[in-house]
Amino acid sequence: MDALESLDLPNPPESASQSGAVDTNKSEKRKREDSDLEPEQTAPQQQHPLWKTSLCSYFRSSNGSCNHGDTCRYAHGEVELRSRPDNTWDPTSERAKKMAKKEPDNANLMEAEGGVMMTDAVATVPEGEEACSSGLSKCLVNLPMKWGADKLRNFLNEQGILFESAKKKQGMVVGFVTFKSAEQVKTAVEELDGKSVGNNRTIKVTEVISRSFGKKNEEAELNNDQADDSNGVSLAADGSASKGRSVRDVVTPLAHMAYADQLEHKKNSLMQTLKRLTRNARKACPNGVSLPEWILKSREIGGLPCKLEGILESPLVDGYRNKCEFSVGYSLQGRPTVGFLLGNFREGVTAIEEPVDCPNVSRIACKYAAIFQEFLQQSGMPIWNRLNNTGFWRQLTVREGRIPNKVADVDNPEASISEFMLMVQVCTKGFDDGVIKGEYERMAQAFTMGAAGESPPLPLTALVIQDHTGISNVAPPEAPLLSVSISNEASDSGLQTASDVVEPRIHDYISNLRFSISPTAFFQVNTLAAEKLYSLAGDWAGLGPDTLLFDVCCGTGTIGLTLAHRVGMVVGIEMNASAISDAQRNAEMNGIVNCRFVCGKAEDVMGSLLKEYLSLPQKQDEISDTFQGKEDEMKCAEETIDSEDSVLGPEGSTCLENENGNSTNESQIQKNSTSENRNALMHQFKNVVAIVDPPRVGLHPTVIKVLRTHSRLKRLVYISCNPESLVANAIELCTPSADITEKGNNKNNRGWRNMSSAGLARHRAKSMPNSEPFKPLKAMAVDLFPHTSHCELVMLLERCTCSSKKVESYL
């Protein structure tokens, strides 16, 4: 459908009554759209390769009626439907659905790899016992994802298959079966290979690297030495040599392209994504409401909601990442490895490959990964097993801090790096404290000696241990951290911990400001490109001395602090308490006093903050009472912030609040400041702007509703690391409100589970309170992630003022 929408062909109407009569409002809307077309565009182009390759949704929903008749570019039924140029069919057609049932979801991937790259153990082998022969362990590929181990065992018993053990995790398409004899294996392969199961899935039986952690596989080490001599050929899971995918292909899929071609590829991809915003916003527009002007004019710019002004390139293309998270596991040859996964765990891939061929990782980060990898090969503690969720060593995070005012050196990017922080993630559950302490001491010594042994010596600022017991390596903010003191002398290195140790930090610079970064705080991974990103956001926001800037999802305060000198006041919102603490320190460290930082979920505190700062003048008495109540609740942050960083200047204005509005860690505002003075300060802001930089999932629906319905907020700059989320959020922000707000669908309707993010946004837009929508004015991409398919997208949204509808604030 994406390609079809870009054609200059007439569109069919979107809805009609059951009797076939076209709804008046819908017809007028379509006439306005068609009137913008040139005469030659209204003629059907039946010779176009995409002609009649998609079904007409209007024809199907109106009992076989379509105003365009034979001139409609869409197919009226399965008979007219043609295959697309790539030999695929409209996914909504019956023919495509039947074909999808016959094709296994992941079989092609598994076959291409020569087996399953599952290097974790199928079962723990008790110490002293011999591991079963790899020939007696098989992997069943393309099983239903909802199956667990019990369901797999029941299935094998129903088929009369004799086996010793069977394991499978829900959410995966692979299961693992161990047999007692070669005869059982032969019978199972004959019975199961090619057998249909579940929703017409076809089982494939393949080999798997089975390894019991906690024991060394000397044979695998010997085989690995031989495999290293093969030029680019790695051993697949079945032991055969195959030209499998490399970590470079997985982590940096665009590395084979020239950088100029990468930028053009990303720009074209973003244009297709933005076109979906126009199409979905048109569909979400309620009956009886005119289409927004920006949708009507989208045809003039190729279906885009606004002009995509280009893409800003990264100043540094190679080795630009200041943070790398290296997984710990086993290579395809069965060797403990620190690097990146070669695929998706859900597809049965847990194999790890070293990051040396990844151009986005710095040389020093790769060296620290190699030092840790060498240590793990001698460690007596087990590596984390993703199948059994057991083990000790899990992940290594390397963070870098750069020198200020250092021009990027393309040939030697490491020259600007001055600080390094290492964070090792472990799971201490079930292990002896004395043994753990000994491992920490040996690890600290390994890092210290390894760094000192390089020429020149590697910088090492801090070493942190994170204890995490969850299944995923993504640890919650409250996961315990242990700081390890490292001596510069290799002989004196070791474990020196205490309960009052100051949380370790490194520092980086953006726009000549110094930023303190704690182990888990968010900070853009491409510092030099982030400067371009924040400068662009500030230029588009239309800032001035009378501007109140809301920095939503502010992290360590980088956006708000870099723009603080251009506005009257900055209010930053972030749910990570450690990041908020960093933001406070960053404001104090740079002498910035017109910033306030609030700790809490944006959906919990945004409404109350807007109410505090943007209440109408006639409610002065009410505001004064509110602030008087907050004055009684305020507490200084010196009690909880480390003594060396907690002393705020006499004019410090940064603060923290929890989601309930009560002060939890609030820095001291001017002691001689009265509630009346703060009220006067609030009402001096004539320009209210928000800059949002949400995570990949986008903004919470409650935050969208608050931003959308508060009429004083006139301009919004959306910075997105996931354009799909931006499209979904922009649908709700930019779709006109209905005269009568819908209350939502039946609670028993589970159809939302299968909706796309854009579909859910269209559904939520129907229940948006009566308010003036935003309109997209312009967009610009910033390439923060060279060699990958990702980039940041910045969009400027401005409040529509053409309508006279009454706006009611949703607080």
N, C-alpha and C positions, 0 to 999 in steps of 0.2 A: 504493500500500500504506500510506502514511503516514496517510491519512484513514481507511482501514479499520481500522487498529490502534487508533484512538481510539474506535471504536464499542463500545458495551457489548453485544457479541454473543458467543456461545460460540466458542471457538477449536478448530480441529481438532487432534488429536494430532500430534506432530512426527515420529514415526518408528514403524515396526513391522517385524516380521520378514517375510521373503519369503513365508511361508505365510499372511500376513494376520493372524496372532496378534499382539496388541499387547504390546510389551515391558512387563514388570511394573513396572519402575522408572519408565519413561516414563508409564505409565498412572497410577501413584500421583501422579506429579508433576502431571499434568494434572488429576487429581481435586482436588488441593489448590488449584490455581488456580481451578477452577470452583466450589469450595465457597465461595469468597469472594463470588460473584455473588449478587445478590438474585434471588428467584424470577422476577420479571418480566423480568430481564435474560436469562434462559435461553431465552426464546421467540424464534424467528426473526422478524426484522422485514423481511419481504420487500418492504415498501413503501419502504424506505430507498433513496435514489438510488445508493448504492454497493453494494447487494446484488448478488452474483454478478458483480462487475466485475473480479475477480481470480481467477486459477486457484488451486486448492487444491494446494499442493506435496505434502501428505501423500497425497492421492488419486493423484497421478502417481507417487510413489515407492513405493507399496505395491500396484501392479498393480490399480488401480481400486477400492481399498477405503478406506472412511472411516467411522469410528465414528459420526459425526454424521449421516450419511445425508443426507436431504433438508433437514435443519435447518442444515446447514453454510452459513455465510455466503459461502464461496468456491465458485466454479464447478467442477463435476466434468466437465471436458472443454470443448472448443471450442464444442460445441453450446449449452451452458448459458451461456457467457460473454456478458456484456452490455457495451456501450460505456459509458464513464464519462461523467459530466455534461459534461465539456469535450470530448466527442466523440473522446477518445483510447481506446486499448485497452491492456490489460495488456501491458507491454513484453516479457514472456516468452512471449506467445502467438504462434502462427504467423501470425495475421492482422497483428499489429503488426510482426513481422519482415519480412513481405512489403511492407508499406507503407513501412518504413524504407528498403528497398532502392530503392524508386521515388523517394524524396524526396532531392534533393541537399542536402548538409549546410549549405552556406553561400550557396546561390544567392539565397534570399530576402533575406538581408542585403545582398548585393551589389546586387541590383536596387533595393532600397529606397533605397540611397544614390545611385543613378543612375550607378554606375560604381565603380571601385576607387580608394580614396584613397591610391595609391602615388605619392608625390611624389619619391622618390629616383630616380636615373638608372638607366635600363636598361643603358646601356653608357657608358663614358667616351669622350667625343668628343675626339680629339687637337686640341691648340691650333692654331688657324689654319684649321680645317675647319668648315663649317657643320653645325649639328645637323640631323638629318633631320626632315622635317615630322612633326608629331605625328599626322597622319592616316595615316602609314605605320607607326606603332607601335600594336600592339594588345595587349590583355591577355586571356588565357584564364583564366576563372574556373572553380573547382570541379574542378581536376585532382587526381589522387591525391596525397596528401601524401608518399608514399614516393618519388615521381618526383624525379629530378634533371634537370639540364640535358641530359645525354646521352640520357636516356629520352624527354624531350620532343622533342628533335631527331629521334630514331628514329621517334617516333610521327608527326611531321609528314611525314617522308620516306615512311613507309608509306602515308599518305593522299594522296601525290602533291602536297603543298603546297610551292610554291616560296617561299623566304624568305631573308633576308640573315643574320639572327642570331636565336637563341632562348636565353632564360635562364630558369632556375628553380632555387630552392633547396629541398632536402628539408625537410619540415615545414611548407611553405606550400601553400595550395590554389590559388595563382595562378602563372601563368607569363607571360613577356613575349616577344613576337615582333616583329621589325622586318622590313619588306618593302622591296623595291627600287622598286616601282611601285604605282600605285593599282589597276591591273588585278590584281596579285597579292593585294592586300588584299581586293578584291571576291570573288575566287575563294575565298580562305581563309575569309571570313565565311560564304559560301554553304555551304561544305563542313563547317565546324566548328561553327557556331552550332547548338545543340540536339543535337549528336552525343553518343551514349552512350559512355562510356569507363570502364575499370576496373570497380569494383563498382557498376555501374549508375548512375554519375555522369553528369550532363548538362552538357556544356560550354556556357558562355556567353561570347561574344566582346564585349568592351567596350573603351571608351577608357581611357587612363591618362595622367596628367600625366607626361611624360618630360622630365627635365631633366639636362643634363650638369653636374656640379658643377665648380667652378673657373671657371665663366663666368657672367656676369651676363645675365639674361634681361630686357632692357629692355621688351619687349612685355608680359611678365608683370607688371612693375611698373606699367605704364600701366593694364592691365586691373584690377590690384588696387585702384588708386585709385578706379575706377568701382565695383568690387564692394563697397568699404567703405560706399558710400552706400545699399546695399540693406538694408532693415530686416530683419535676422535671416536673410536668404537668402544662402547661400554657393554658390559655384560648385562643382559636383561634378566628379569626375574626367573626365567626358566634356565638360566645358565648359558644361553646361546649368545653369540655376539650379534649385536644389532645396532643399527644407526639410530639410537633413541634420541629423544629430545634432551637438550642440555639445559643447565641452569640459566645460561645466557638467554636462551630462547624463551624460557618461562618468565624470568624477572624483567628482562629488557627486550621485548619482542620486536621493537623497532630499531634495534642497534645496527641491523644490517643496512639501514637506509641512511643516506646523507641527511644532515640535520635540516637542511632546507626542505627536503622531501618529507621529513617527519612533521614539520610545522604545517605544510600544506595538507598532509593526511589528517592531522588533528583538526584543522580548520574545516575541512569538508565534513568530517564526522560531526562536529559541533553544529554545523548548519542543518544537517538532517535532524539532529536532536531538537534544535530550536523550532523547526517546522512542526514538530509534534505539539509544541505549546500552542501554536496558532490553531491547529486542528482540534485539539482537545478543548481549548477555551471556546471555540465556536460551538462544539457539541454541548458544553456545559451552560451556555447562555440560556436562561430560562425563557419559557414561552411568554410572548407578549412584551418582551424587552428588546429594544433595538440592539443590534450588534455594535460593540465598541468601534470607534473610529480606527483604532490601531489594527483591528482584524480586517476591516474593509480595505485598508491601505496595504495589507500584507501582500496582496497580489502584485503590487508594484515593485516589491523587492524579493520576488521569488518565493513567496509563502512564509517568509520570516516574520516574526512578531516585531522585530526592530532590526536596525542595521547592525550586522556583525562587523565591527570596524577593523578587525584584524587579529593578529596574535603576536604578543611581545615575546621575544626569544629570551632564553636564559643566558646571563652573562657567562656562566660556567656550564659546560656541556658534560664533561667527564668528571667523576669524583665529586659531585656536588652535594651528595647527601651528608648532612651533619648528624643523622641518627640512622643506625642500622640495627635491625632485630634479627639476629642469627638463630635459627632453630638448631637444636641438638638432636641427633639421631644417628642412623647408620647409612652408609653409602650403599650403592648397589652391590659392592663387593663385600659388604658386611663389616666395614671398618667404622669405628666411632668417628663422626664427622660433625663439624660446625659450619653451617652455611644456610642454604635455602632449600625448601621442599621442591621436588621436581614435578609436582602436580597437586591435585586436590585429594585430601584425605578421604572424602566421600567416595571417590573413584578407586580407592584402595591404594593410594600412593603415599608412602611415608619415607621414601628414599630421600636422602639429603646429599647435596653436592656442594663442594667448596665454592666460595664466591669470587674466586680470582679472575674469572672471565667476565664479571659484571662491570660494565664501564661506569655505572652510576655510583659505585662504592669506592671510597678512597683507598689508597694503597696501605695506609696505616691501619685502617679498620680491618682490612684483610689480614694484616700481620697479627693483630690481636686475636682474630678468629683462629688463625693457625696456632698461636701460642696456647689458646684454650683447648684446641683440638688435640695437640700433643699431650697436654696435661690429662685430658680425659682418657687417653689410651693407656695411661698408667694408673688411673684412679680406681680405687676399690669400690666406689659407689656406682650403682646402676644408672644408666641413661633412661630418661622418661619414655615409657611405652604407651603409645597412643591407643593401642587396642585394649590393654588391660588397665590403663590409667594408674600405673604404678611406676615407681622409679624415683630418682633423686634429681639429676641434672636435667634442666629443661630448656633454657634459653640464655643467650648472651646479647645484651644491648650495648652498643657502642655509641656514645654521644660526643660530639666535637664542639669546641669553642674557638672562634677565630679572632685574629688581631684586628683592632679598629683601623679604619681608613686604609685598608690594604687592597690595592687594585688586584683584581682577579688575574692570576697567572695561569693561562690555559695549559702551558707545558708543565707546570709544577704547582698544582692546586694545593698540595699539602704544605706549601711554604707559609700559608696564612693561618694554619692551625696551631694554636698555642696551648689548648687544654683538651684533655680526654677524660671522660667518665665512663667506667665500665660497671654495668649492672648485670649480675648473674642471677637468674631465676632458678630456684630449687623448690623441692617439695620435701620437707623434713618429717612429714607424718610417717611414724613407724620406725624411725631410725634413732639410734642411741646418741645422746647429746655429746658424749665424749668423742665418739667417732666423727660426728659432724664437725666439731671444733677442729679436730686434727685435719680434716679435709680442707676446711677454710684456710688454715695456716699454710698448708702445702700449696693451695691455689694462689694465695696472695704472694707467696714466694715465687711461684712459677711466673706470674704476671710481672713481678718486679724484675726478676732476672732476665726474663724474655725481653722486656722493654729496654733494659740496660745493655743487653747483648747486641742490639741492632746498631748499625752505623749509618747516620748518627742515632743516638739513643732516642727511643720513642717517648713523647710526653705522656705522663700518667698523673692525673690530678686526683682522682677519687675512685674508690672501689666500693660498690654497694651490693648487698645480697638481698634479694626479694624472695620471701617465703610465700608460695602460692600453692594451694591444694586443689584448685578447680580443674576441670577437664581441659578447657582451652587455655592457651598461654596468655590470653588477655586477662590480666589480673585486675581486680577491683581497686579503686583508689585507697581502700583501707588495708590492703595487703601489707603485712609487716615488712619494714626495711631495716637492715642491719648495716651500719657503716663500718668499713674495715680501714684502719689506718695503715698506710703504706709508707715505709721509709724510702728515702732516695737511695740509700745504700742497700744493695742487694743482700748483703750479709745480715742486715738488721731487719729485713722485711719480715712481717708476720702479722698475726691477728691481734689487734689492740682495740677493743670495743668497750664502750661504757654507756650507761643509760642517758648521760647528759651530753653525748657527743652532738655537735651541731650538724644538722643535715647537710650533706655535701652538695656542692653546687659548682657548676661551671658558668662561664659568661660568654655572651656573643653580642655583636653590635649590629644594629639596624638604624640607618639614618643618623649616625653619630651618637646614638643612645646606647647605653650599656644595659644589658638584660641579664638577670640572674635566672639560671635554669636549674630546677630541682630534678631528681631522677625520673619522676613520672609526669612532669608537666608537659603540656603541649607546646611545641615551638615548630614553626615551619621548617621543613627539612632542607630547603634550598634558601639559604639566608640572602644571597645576593639577588635572586629573583623575587624574594619576598619584599625587598625594598621597592622594586618596580610595582609590585602588586598593591602595596599600601599607599604609595604615592598616587597611583591611578584612582584608588578608592577615594582618597581625600580630594583629588581634583574634581571628581564627578559628584561628590556629595554637596558641593556648594557651601563650603564652610565659611565662618566669619566670627568676629568677636561676640555676636549675639546668638551664636549657635549652641544648642544643647545637643550633644552627641551621645547616643546610646550605642555602646559597643557590646553586642549580644554574642555570647559564646566567645568571650574575650581571651581565654587562656591566660597567659602570663602578662596580658595587657599590651601586647605589641602594637596593635592597631591604634587603640586609644591614646597611648603614650606618644607614638610618633606623630599623631595629629593634634595633640593637646595644645600646642602653641598656636594653632589656627582656630581654636574654638573658645567659647566661654567656659564650658563645663563638659566633662566626660563622665559618663556613668557606665561602668563595665559590669557585665553579668557572666558568671562562670560557676559551674557546679563542683569543680575540683578545688577543694580547700587548699591543697598544696600550691596549685597554680595561682590562686588568689593571694596567698602569702607571698609568692614570687612577685606578683603584680604590685603589691604594696611596697616591697623592697625596691623594685625597679623605679617606682614613682619617687621614692625618697632618695634613692641613689642618684637620680638624674635631676633632682631639685624641682620636680613637677608637683604643684599643689592644687591644681584644678581638676583632679581626678578622684572619683569614688568607685570602689570596687565592692560588689555584692556577691557573696557566696550563696548559691542556691540554684535550683533548676529554673531556667528562663520561664517555663510555663507556670511556675509557682510565684515568682516575684515580679514579673514584667508588668502585670496589671497594676499592682500597688505602687510600683515606681513611677509609672506614667501618671497615676493619679496624684502622687506627691508633687511631681514637678510641673504637671500640665493642667491642674485643676483650674476651673474658670475663676476670674477675678471676684465674682459675686460670692464665692464660697471661701473668702479669706478667713472668716472666723472659724469655719470648720477645719481649714488647713492648719490654722494656728493651734487649735486643740490637738490635732493629730501630731504635730511636731513637738508640742509640749509633752505629750505622752511618751514620744520616742526619746526626748531629752532625759527623762527619768530612767529609761532602760539602757542608755549607752554605757559601755564599759571600755576601758582602754585596752589596747591590744598588747601592751607590754607584758601582761601576765602569761600570754601564750606564745609570743614571738621570741625568738632567741635574743638574748640581751644585746649582742653585738649589732643586731639589725633592727631592734624594736623601737629605738628612740626616734620619734618623729619630730620634725621641725615644728615650731610654734604655729605654723600655718598649715600643717598637714591636714589633708581632707580625705584621704583614702580610708575606706571602711569596709566592713563585712557584715552581712546579714544572712540569717537563714530564711528558708522559704516561708516561714510563718510570720515574717516581718519583725521578729524579735532580734535584737542585736546579740550576736554570738561571739564576735571577735572584732569589734568595731574600733578603728583608730580614732584618736581624739581630734575632734574638730576644734576650731578656735574657741578657747574657753570663754572669751568675752563676746562670742557671737550669740545673739539672742534669736528666739524663734521668729520675731518680726523681721529681723535682718535677713534670715534665710528665706522667708516668704517673699520679700522684695527681690532677693536674688533669683528665685524661681521665675518670677513673672517678668524678668528683664529679657528672657529668651524669646526672640521673635521667630527664630528658625529652629525647628526641631527635626533632627535627622537621625536615622538608625543605620548602622552598618552591621550586617549579620554575617558571620563566618561559621556556619554550623558544621557538625560532623557529616559523614557521608550519607546518613539516613535523612538529613534535612531537618527542618524546623518542626517542633512539636505542633500539632493542630491548634492547641490553645494559644501558643505564641503567635501563630499566623492570625488567629481571630483577634487577638489584642492589637497587633500591628495594623490589621485591616480596618478595625472599627474605631480607632482613635483618630479623630479628624485633625488634631493639631499636628500629627506626624505627616508631613507633606512629602518627604523624600526618603527613599530606602535604597541602599546599595547592598546588593546580595552578592557575596563572594562564595562560590561553590567549588568544592573539590569533586563533586559528582553531579554533572549536568542533568542527569535523570531526576535527581531530587529537586534541583532548581525548577525544572519544568513542572513537577507536581505541585510544589509550593506556589509557583507563579500562577498556576491555574486558579487556586483559591484566592490569591491576592488580587488578580486582575479580572475575574469574571464578575459581571454586574449582578447585583442582588435582585432576587425576585420580590415582587410586591407582597407576596404571602410566603413567609418562610416555612419550608417543609420541616417536619419534626424528625424525619429519619424513617427508615424502613422497619419492617417487622423484625423483632428480635430473633425470631426463629429462622430468618433468612441467612444462610451461611454463604451466599454467593460472593461476599466480599473477600473470602479466603482466596479465591482464584482471580481476583482483580489485579491489574497492574497498578503501579503507584499513581499513574495518571488517571486511571479509572476510579481509584479511591478518592483522588482529589476532586474529580468531577462530582462524585457522590456527596462529598462534604461541602462543596460549594453551594449545593442546593439548600443547605441549612445555615448558610452564612447570614448573620443579622443584617438588617437593612443598613448599608453603608456605602460610601463612595469607594469604588475600586481604584487600584493603581493601574498604570499603563506602562509598558516597557518602552523606554526611550532609546537605549543603545546598549550594546554588549561588546565586550572585549575579552579575548582569551589571553592568559599569561602562562607560559610554559614553565612550570616549576618542576616538571618531571621528564627531562629529556630521556630518550631511548625507550620510554614506555608509552602506552596509549592514553595516559591520563594527562590532564592539564587543568588549571584553575580557570573558571569562567566568571567574569564580573558582569553583572547586569544592573543598570540604573532604572529604578521604578519611581514614578512620580504620581502623586494623587490626581485623579481626574477631577476637574472642576466645572465640567460642562453641564452637569445635571444639577437640579435644585432639590434633589431628594433630601429628606431630613436624615441626619446622621446621628445615631445613638451609640455612645461609647459602651463597649463591652468590657467591664472591669470586674 
